[in-house]
Amino acid sequence: MTRKVNIRDAKAHLARLVKQVAQDESFIITNAGKPLARIVPMDQPAPQTRGVGFMTNLSVPEDFDRMGADEIEQLFNADM
């Protein structure tokens, strides 16, 4: 189980806690018993974030701002 440290104690003993984290220990900072932050060593991989939407792995084409320009111009110039 991960150790919990009150925010006041974390402030008072920050240097000691950082040394412990550097030795592959982790802890949770709490305030009034509620978890605020999880402190973990840097060498642990960061959680993978998932992109939003279906086009997350696609890049924007170089001509994005000109795509469909001919069709749009025709629509604006069409006689009504």
C-alpha positions as CSV (number, residue, x, y, z in Angstrom):
1,M,0.0,0.0,0.0
2,T,1.2,3.5,-0.9
3,R,2.1,5.6,2.1
4,K,0.0,8.8,2.7
5,V,1.6,12.0,3.9
6,N,-0.3,15.0,5.2
7,I,0.4,18.2,3.2
8,R,1.8,20.0,6.3
9,D,4.2,17.1,6.9
10,A,5.2,17.0,3.2
11,K,6.1,20.7,3.4
12,A,8.1,20.2,6.6
13,H,10.0,17.2,5.4
14,L,10.2,17.8,1.6
15,A,13.9,17.1,1.3
16,R,13.6,13.7,3.1
17,L,10.6,12.7,1.0
18,V,12.3,13.6,-2.2
19,K,15.3,11.4,-1.2
20,Q,12.9,8.5,-0.5
21,V,11.2,9.0,-3.8
22,A,14.6,8.9,-5.6
23,Q,15.1,5.5,-4.0
24,D,12.0,4.2,-5.8
25,E,9.5,4.8,-3.0
26,S,6.3,6.7,-3.7
27,F,3.6,8.4,-1.6
28,I,0.4,10.3,-1.7
29,I,0.0,13.8,-0.4
30,T,-3.3,14.3,1.4
31,N,-5.2,17.2,2.9
32,A,-7.8,16.4,5.6
33,G,-7.5,12.8,4.6
34,K,-8.3,13.4,0.9
35,P,-5.7,12.5,-1.7
36,L,-4.3,15.5,-3.6
37,A,-1.2,14.2,-5.4
38,R,0.7,11.0,-6.1
39,I,4.5,11.5,-5.9
40,V,6.4,8.8,-7.9
41,P,10.0,8.4,-9.1
42,M,10.9,10.0,-12.4
43,D,12.0,6.7,-14.0
44,Q,8.5,5.3,-13.8
45,P,6.8,5.5,-17.2
46,A,4.2,8.2,-17.4
47,P,0.6,7.0,-17.8
48,Q,-0.4,6.8,-21.5
49,T,-2.9,9.4,-22.4
50,R,-5.4,8.7,-25.0
51,G,-6.1,11.1,-27.7
52,V,-9.5,12.6,-28.3
53,G,-11.4,11.8,-31.5
54,F,-10.8,9.4,-34.3
55,M,-8.0,11.4,-36.1
56,T,-5.5,11.5,-33.2
57,N,-2.7,9.8,-35.1
58,L,-3.1,11.8,-38.3
59,S,-1.2,14.9,-39.4
60,V,-2.6,17.9,-41.1
61,P,-1.7,18.1,-44.8
62,E,0.4,20.9,-46.1
63,D,-2.3,22.2,-48.4
64,F,-5.1,22.0,-45.7
65,D,-5.9,25.7,-46.1
66,R,-6.4,25.3,-49.8
67,M,-8.3,22.0,-49.9
68,G,-11.5,22.3,-51.9
69,A,-10.8,26.0,-52.7
70,D,-11.9,25.5,-56.4
71,E,-15.2,24.0,-55.4
72,I,-15.9,26.7,-52.7
73,E,-15.1,29.4,-55.2
74,Q,-17.5,27.9,-57.7
75,L,-20.2,27.8,-55.1
76,F,-19.8,31.5,-54.1
77,N,-19.7,32.6,-57.8
78,A,-22.7,30.5,-58.8
79,D,-25.7,32.4,-60.2
80,M,-28.7,32.1,-58.0
